[in-house]
Amino acid sequence: MNTDDLIQGLVADEEIRLLRPGIALMLAIVGGAVVAAIIFFAGIGFRHDLAEAAHHIRFLFKFLVTSSLAVPALALVLPLARPEASPHGWALLIAPFLLVIACAAELFVIPSADWGTRLIGTNARFCLAMIPLLSVGPLACLMLVMRWGAPASPGLAGMVAGLAAAGMGATFYAAHCTDDSPLFVATWYSLASGLVVLAGFFLGRRVLRW
């Protein structure tokens, strides 16, 4: 084998090694989404006024926030599964930034007497229960993918997997939730997501150690 053949072989081997984790991650995302969808449609389903709500910016904003949480976190799953990687997580600040801006705008345009009502909403407890439940499938699938790697920080890796799973679960729940105020989303979606992140942390420390 000459030098050119050796180089081409090494490049092909590297591409294969990179491709397989990528495929595994895609399968984990699809598998987690399927599990979440089954729970969603079997348990709660879409809100009754979905067609009308889709015309309102507050309703659509919820999906912008949840996807802004899920996508950057999913992008960190494979890098954090490698022991030598040092990924940059600045994109995880997008969702909190959007919520801060939206909450400030909400407080500016609605009377102060309505702030508490908007924040508490009508389904706070249900939100705290359903987002973690809808996140179970995605979290399990992402943990399975990360077990194939060797995370340098299992707890951190588990937390990011929890963020990604919470973002996916919250996206499904947002299609059912009738509380569209950014104040509600910032409070209860964040608390529910925090529970998933905490679960990911402890689960990561237990199952991602090597």
Secondary structure as a PSIPRED ss2 file (coil, helix, strand):
# PSIPRED VFORMAT (PSIPRED V4.0)

   1 M C   1.000  0.000  0.000
   2 N C   1.000  0.000  0.000
   3 T H   0.000  1.000  0.000
   4 D H   0.000  1.000  0.000
   5 D H   0.000  1.000  0.000
   6 L H   0.000  1.000  0.000
   7 I H   0.000  1.000  0.000
   8 Q H   0.000  1.000  0.000
   9 G H   0.000  1.000  0.000
  10 L H   0.000  1.000  0.000
  11 V H   0.000  1.000  0.000
  12 A H   0.000  1.000  0.000
  13 D H   0.000  1.000  0.000
  14 E H   0.000  1.000  0.000
  15 E H   0.000  1.000  0.000
  16 I H   0.000  1.000  0.000
  17 R H   0.000  1.000  0.000
  18 L H   0.000  1.000  0.000
  19 L H   0.000  1.000  0.000
  20 R H   0.000  1.000  0.000
  21 P H   0.000  1.000  0.000
  22 G H   0.000  1.000  0.000
  23 I H   0.000  1.000  0.000
  24 A H   0.000  1.000  0.000
  25 L H   0.000  1.000  0.000
  26 M H   0.000  1.000  0.000
  27 L H   0.000  1.000  0.000
  28 A H   0.000  1.000  0.000
  29 I H   0.000  1.000  0.000
  30 V H   0.000  1.000  0.000
  31 G H   0.000  1.000  0.000
  32 G H   0.000  1.000  0.000
  33 A H   0.000  1.000  0.000
  34 V H   0.000  1.000  0.000
  35 V H   0.000  1.000  0.000
  36 A H   0.000  1.000  0.000
  37 A H   0.000  1.000  0.000
  38 I H   0.000  1.000  0.000
  39 I H   0.000  1.000  0.000
  40 F H   0.000  1.000  0.000
  41 F H   0.000  1.000  0.000
  42 A H   0.000  1.000  0.000
  43 G H   0.000  1.000  0.000
  44 I C   1.000  0.000  0.000
  45 G C   1.000  0.000  0.000
  46 F C   1.000  0.000  0.000
  47 R C   1.000  0.000  0.000
  48 H C   1.000  0.000  0.000
  49 D C   1.000  0.000  0.000
  50 L H   0.000  1.000  0.000
  51 A H   0.000  1.000  0.000
  52 E H   0.000  1.000  0.000
  53 A H   0.000  1.000  0.000
  54 A C   1.000  0.000  0.000
  55 H C   1.000  0.000  0.000
  56 H C   1.000  0.000  0.000
  57 I H   0.000  1.000  0.000
  58 R H   0.000  1.000  0.000
  59 F H   0.000  1.000  0.000
  60 L H   0.000  1.000  0.000
  61 F H   0.000  1.000  0.000
  62 K H   0.000  1.000  0.000
  63 F H   0.000  1.000  0.000
  64 L H   0.000  1.000  0.000
  65 V H   0.000  1.000  0.000
  66 T H   0.000  1.000  0.000
  67 S H   0.000  1.000  0.000
  68 S H   0.000  1.000  0.000
  69 L H   0.000  1.000  0.000
  70 A H   0.000  1.000  0.000
  71 V H   0.000  1.000  0.000
  72 P H   0.000  1.000  0.000
  73 A H   0.000  1.000  0.000
  74 L H   0.000  1.000  0.000
  75 A H   0.000  1.000  0.000
  76 L H   0.000  1.000  0.000
  77 V H   0.000  1.000  0.000
  78 L H   0.000  1.000  0.000
  79 P H   0.000  1.000  0.000
  80 L H   0.000  1.000  0.000
  81 A C   1.000  0.000  0.000
  82 R C   1.000  0.000  0.000
  83 P C   1.000  0.000  0.000
  84 E C   1.000  0.000  0.000
  85 A C   1.000  0.000  0.000
  86 S C   1.000  0.000  0.000
  87 P C   1.000  0.000  0.000
  88 H C   1.000  0.000  0.000
  89 G C   1.000  0.000  0.000
  90 W H   0.000  1.000  0.000
  91 A H   0.000  1.000  0.000
  92 L H   0.000  1.000  0.000
  93 L H   0.000  1.000  0.000
  94 I H   0.000  1.000  0.000
  95 A H   0.000  1.000  0.000
  96 P H   0.000  1.000  0.000
  97 F H   0.000  1.000  0.000
  98 L H   0.000  1.000  0.000
  99 L H   0.000  1.000  0.000
 100 V H   0.000  1.000  0.000
 101 I H   0.000  1.000  0.000
 102 A H   0.000  1.000  0.000
 103 C H   0.000  1.000  0.000
 104 A H   0.000  1.000  0.000
 105 A H   0.000  1.000  0.000
 106 E H   0.000  1.000  0.000
 107 L H   0.000  1.000  0.000
 108 F H   0.000  1.000  0.000
 109 V H   0.000  1.000  0.000
 110 I C   1.000  0.000  0.000
 111 P C   1.000  0.000  0.000
 112 S H   0.000  1.000  0.000
 113 A H   0.000  1.000  0.000
 114 D H   0.000  1.000  0.000
 115 W H   0.000  1.000  0.000
 116 G H   0.000  1.000  0.000
 117 T H   0.000  1.000  0.000
 118 R H   0.000  1.000  0.000
 119 L H   0.000  1.000  0.000
 120 I H   0.000  1.000  0.000
 121 G C   1.000  0.000  0.000
 122 T C   1.000  0.000  0.000
 123 N C   1.000  0.000  0.000
 124 A H   0.000  1.000  0.000
 125 R H   0.000  1.000  0.000
 126 F H   0.000  1.000  0.000
 127 C H   0.000  1.000  0.000
 128 L H   0.000  1.000  0.000
 129 A H   0.000  1.000  0.000
 130 M H   0.000  1.000  0.000
 131 I H   0.000  1.000  0.000
 132 P H   0.000  1.000  0.000
 133 L H   0.000  1.000  0.000
 134 L H   0.000  1.000  0.000
 135 S H   0.000  1.000  0.000
 136 V H   0.000  1.000  0.000
 137 G H   0.000  1.000  0.000
 138 P H   0.000  1.000  0.000
 139 L H   0.000  1.000  0.000
 140 A H   0.000  1.000  0.000
 141 C H   0.000  1.000  0.000
 142 L H   0.000  1.000  0.000
 143 M H   0.000  1.000  0.000
 144 L H   0.000  1.000  0.000
 145 V H   0.000  1.000  0.000
 146 M H   0.000  1.000  0.000
 147 R H   0.000  1.000  0.000
 148 W C   1.000  0.000  0.000
 149 G C   1.000  0.000  0.000
 150 A C   1.000  0.000  0.000
 151 P C   1.000  0.000  0.000
 152 A C   1.000  0.000  0.000
 153 S C   1.000  0.000  0.000
 154 P H   0.000  1.000  0.000
 155 G H   0.000  1.000  0.000
 156 L H   0.000  1.000  0.000
 157 A H   0.000  1.000  0.000
 158 G H   0.000  1.000  0.000
 159 M H   0.000  1.000  0.000
 160 V H   0.000  1.000  0.000
 161 A H   0.000  1.000  0.000
 162 G H   0.000  1.000  0.000
 163 L H   0.000  1.000  0.000
 164 A H   0.000  1.000  0.000
 165 A H   0.000  1.000  0.000
 166 A H   0.000  1.000  0.000
 167 G H   0.000  1.000  0.000
 168 M H   0.000  1.000  0.000
 169 G H   0.000  1.000  0.000
 170 A H   0.000  1.000  0.000
 171 T H   0.000  1.000  0.000
 172 F H   0.000  1.000  0.000
 173 Y H   0.000  1.000  0.000
 174 A H   0.000  1.000  0.000
 175 A C   1.000  0.000  0.000
 176 H C   1.000  0.000  0.000
 177 C C   1.000  0.000  0.000
 178 T C   1.000  0.000  0.000
 179 D C   1.000  0.000  0.000
 180 D C   1.000  0.000  0.000
 181 S C   1.000  0.000  0.000
 182 P H   0.000  1.000  0.000
 183 L H   0.000  1.000  0.000
 184 F H   0.000  1.000  0.000
 185 V H   0.000  1.000  0.000
 186 A H   0.000  1.000  0.000
 187 T H   0.000  1.000  0.000
 188 W H   0.000  1.000  0.000
 189 Y H   0.000  1.000  0.000
 190 S H   0.000  1.000  0.000
 191 L H   0.000  1.000  0.000
 192 A H   0.000  1.000  0.000
 193 S H   0.000  1.000  0.000
 194 G H   0.000  1.000  0.000
 195 L H   0.000  1.000  0.000
 196 V H   0.000  1.000  0.000
 197 V H   0.000  1.000  0.000
 198 L H   0.000  1.000  0.000
 199 A H   0.000  1.000  0.000
 200 G H   0.000  1.000  0.000
 201 F H   0.000  1.000  0.000
 202 F H   0.000  1.000  0.000
 203 L H   0.000  1.000  0.000
 204 G H   0.000  1.000  0.000
 205 R H   0.000  1.000  0.000
 206 R H   0.000  1.000  0.000
 207 V H   0.000  1.000  0.000
 208 L C   1.000  0.000  0.000
 209 R C   1.000  0.000  0.000
 210 W C   1.000  0.000  0.000
